Amino acid sequence: MERELTATEAERKILIKQLPLINRISDGNLRDLVIEVWARLWRESPYGDIGEVPNFTRELSSGDETLVRHTNAVVKMSEAVAREFEQAYGISLNYDNLLAGAILHDVDKLVLYGRQGDSVELTELGHKVTHGEYGALVAKQVGLPEQVANIIASHSLIKRETLPTTIEAVLVSTCDWANFQSYRLMIGEGLWQEP
């Protein structure tokens, strides 16, 4: 069943400029669906500039990390670790799914996190749904494969409801956690621990 793509050419250009690793997805249909998810959630969000979307709520970090910078770092980390894993074990991984899932792993932060003055808090929707699960739902709605939706739903180790079902999902989750904890150490906050 063909689903209608609603991302405008202007949205596509901005998203590809901000998230250039989208272009590494070799399957054009998959690439279009990744852009579609970002565009739909961006339109639902209060953010005009995709580059200014915060990556953390006040509870997780006081740093000023952006969603775009974090996403690009996690994609690069996931790709690098996947290549090493393939080489070490002589297997082949699905890079299109890995890249799509890594690019989308935090996409629901567009609508789950909102600025309130100098702070970033959960939005009304953010209080109702678990991070990762909403992004996976939208991914399924636009027609992304279950393996990609699983990467999104299972990536967060904080309040995770879904377990990874593929090596690609494990690698994205691990790289996301490593990036989050390393960022906290880099800015002097120490490792995050569940309250």
C-alpha positions as CSV (number, residue, x, y, z in Angstrom):
1,M,0.0,0.0,0.0
2,E,1.5,3.3,-1.2
3,R,1.4,6.0,1.5
4,E,1.3,9.7,0.6
5,L,4.4,11.6,1.2
6,T,3.7,15.1,2.6
7,A,7.3,16.5,3.1
8,T,7.7,19.6,1.0
9,E,10.8,20.2,-1.1
10,A,11.8,23.0,1.3
11,E,11.5,20.6,4.3
12,R,13.5,18.0,2.5
13,K,16.3,20.4,1.7
14,I,16.5,21.6,5.3
15,L,16.4,18.1,6.7
16,I,19.1,16.8,4.3
17,K,21.3,19.8,5.1
18,Q,20.9,19.3,8.9
19,L,21.0,15.5,8.8
20,P,23.3,14.8,5.7
21,L,23.8,11.2,6.6
22,I,20.2,10.7,5.2
23,N,21.9,10.6,1.8
24,R,23.8,7.4,2.8
25,I,20.6,5.4,2.8
26,S,20.8,3.7,-0.6
27,D,17.1,2.7,-0.9
28,G,15.4,5.9,-2.2
29,N,12.0,4.8,-0.8
30,L,13.4,4.2,2.7
31,R,15.2,7.6,2.5
32,D,12.0,9.3,1.6
33,L,10.1,7.7,4.5
34,V,12.8,8.8,6.9
35,I,12.5,12.3,5.7
36,E,8.7,12.0,6.0
37,V,8.8,11.0,9.6
38,W,11.1,13.9,10.5
39,A,8.9,16.4,8.5
40,R,5.6,15.2,10.1
41,L,7.0,15.5,13.6
42,W,8.7,18.8,12.9
43,R,5.3,20.2,11.7
44,E,3.7,18.9,15.0
45,S,6.4,20.6,17.0
46,P,6.7,24.1,18.3
47,Y,10.2,24.5,16.7
48,G,10.7,26.7,13.6
49,D,14.4,25.9,13.3
50,I,15.2,22.2,13.4
51,G,18.8,23.0,14.4
52,E,17.6,24.5,17.8
53,V,15.6,21.5,19.0
54,P,17.0,20.5,22.5
55,N,18.2,17.0,23.0
56,F,17.7,16.7,26.8
57,T,15.1,17.6,29.4
58,R,16.3,19.4,32.5
59,E,16.0,16.0,34.3
60,L,18.6,14.4,32.0
61,S,21.2,17.2,31.5
62,S,21.7,20.9,31.9
63,G,23.8,21.0,28.8
64,D,22.8,22.7,25.6
65,E,23.2,19.7,23.2
66,T,20.9,19.9,20.2
67,L,18.9,17.0,18.8
68,V,20.6,17.4,15.3
69,R,24.2,17.3,16.7
70,H,23.4,14.3,18.9
71,T,21.6,12.5,16.1
72,N,24.5,13.0,13.6
73,A,27.0,11.8,16.2
74,V,24.9,8.6,17.0
75,V,24.5,7.8,13.3
76,K,28.3,8.1,12.7
77,M,29.1,6.1,15.9
78,S,26.6,3.4,14.9
79,E,28.0,3.1,11.4
80,A,31.6,2.9,12.7
81,V,30.8,0.2,15.3
82,A,28.7,-1.8,12.8
83,R,31.7,-1.9,10.3
84,E,34.0,-3.1,13.1
85,F,31.5,-5.7,14.2
86,E,31.0,-7.0,10.6
87,Q,34.8,-7.2,10.1
88,A,35.4,-9.0,13.4
89,Y,32.7,-11.6,12.9
90,G,32.5,-11.9,9.1
91,I,28.8,-11.0,8.8
92,S,26.8,-8.5,6.8
93,L,24.5,-6.0,8.5
94,N,21.6,-4.0,6.9
95,Y,23.1,-0.5,6.7
96,D,20.0,1.1,5.3
97,N,18.0,-0.1,8.4
98,L,20.8,0.9,10.7
99,L,21.1,4.4,9.2
100,A,17.3,4.9,9.1
101,G,16.9,3.8,12.7
102,A,19.8,5.8,13.9
103,I,18.6,8.9,12.1
104,L,15.1,8.4,13.6
105,H,16.0,7.1,17.1
106,D,15.2,10.4,18.8
107,V,12.8,12.0,16.3
108,D,9.9,12.1,18.8
109,K,11.8,14.5,20.9
110,L,10.5,17.1,18.5
111,V,7.1,16.7,20.1
112,L,7.9,15.2,23.5
113,Y,10.3,18.0,24.7
114,G,9.5,21.7,24.9
115,R,11.2,24.8,26.0
116,Q,9.7,26.5,29.1
117,G,11.8,29.7,29.6
118,D,15.4,28.6,30.1
119,S,14.4,25.0,30.8
120,V,13.4,22.0,28.7
121,E,10.5,19.9,30.0
122,L,8.3,17.1,28.8
123,T,5.3,18.4,26.8
124,E,1.8,17.2,27.5
125,L,2.3,14.4,25.0
126,G,5.7,13.7,26.6
127,H,3.9,12.9,29.9
128,K,1.6,10.4,28.1
129,V,3.9,8.4,25.9
130,T,7.3,6.7,26.3
131,H,10.2,8.2,24.4
132,G,11.0,6.0,21.4
133,E,7.5,4.4,21.3
134,Y,5.9,7.5,19.7
135,G,8.6,7.8,17.1
136,A,8.2,4.1,16.3
137,L,4.5,4.5,15.9
138,V,4.9,7.3,13.4
139,A,7.5,5.3,11.6
140,K,5.1,2.4,11.2
141,Q,2.3,4.8,10.1
142,V,4.4,6.0,7.2
143,G,5.3,2.5,6.2
144,L,8.8,2.0,7.5
145,P,9.9,-1.6,8.1
146,E,9.3,-3.2,11.5
147,Q,13.1,-3.6,11.9
148,V,13.5,0.2,11.7
149,A,10.6,0.8,14.1
150,N,12.2,-1.6,16.5
151,I,15.5,0.4,16.5
152,I,13.5,3.5,17.4
153,A,11.3,1.9,20.0
154,S,14.1,0.0,21.7
155,H,17.0,2.5,21.6
156,S,16.6,4.2,25.0
157,L,17.8,2.4,28.1
158,I,15.7,4.8,30.2
159,K,12.2,3.5,30.7
160,R,12.5,1.1,27.8
161,E,9.3,-0.9,27.0
162,T,10.6,-2.7,23.8
163,L,13.7,-4.8,23.5
164,P,16.0,-4.8,20.5
165,T,15.3,-7.6,18.0
166,T,18.3,-7.1,15.6
167,I,22.0,-6.5,15.9
168,E,21.4,-3.1,14.2
169,A,19.0,-2.1,17.1
170,V,21.5,-3.2,19.7
171,L,24.3,-1.2,18.1
172,V,22.2,2.0,17.8
173,S,21.0,1.7,21.4
174,T,24.5,1.1,22.7
175,C,25.9,4.1,20.7
176,D,23.1,6.4,21.9
177,W,23.8,5.4,25.5
178,A,27.6,5.9,25.1
179,N,27.0,9.3,23.5
180,F,24.6,10.4,26.2
181,Q,26.9,9.3,29.1
182,S,30.0,10.7,27.4
183,Y,28.4,14.0,26.8
184,R,27.4,14.3,30.5
185,L,31.0,13.5,31.5
186,M,32.4,16.0,28.9
187,I,30.3,18.8,30.5
188,G,31.2,17.8,34.0
189,E,27.8,16.4,35.1
190,G,29.0,12.8,35.8
191,L,27.2,9.6,34.8
192,W,23.4,9.7,34.7
193,Q,21.7,7.3,37.1
194,E,18.0,6.6,37.2
195,P,16.5,8.4,40.2
